[in-house]
């Protein structure tokens, strides 16, 4: 069982070769770390490195379980395709598992980072705003009298 999980993880993490409409090759890889995620996966960047790192670790840990769910669900998804959308069945299966791992990781990144964001805002941002002197009147700048 462990060997199967390792094989699925390696197959999902391996770059999938694809060609665009103008036949220029590119590599589609999984974005699993917080530093390489797309815009959907960078929700907590503005909340600081503690929240973003915790959410990124949760997202990385969830890649393998998400790939396993994708590996189980992909045959049913691909069986529903009336006309092949290009590529052979094994290539489409790898793409499907890779998409499941990527989207599952993004989902767990978002859901897993939320409690850390709430804790940061309650125990860090709120006290900083409460005890900062932002409401204190500003001292007028000393004007040069020209003497």
Order of alpha helices (4+ residues) and beta strands (2+ residues): alpha-beta-beta-alpha-alpha-alpha
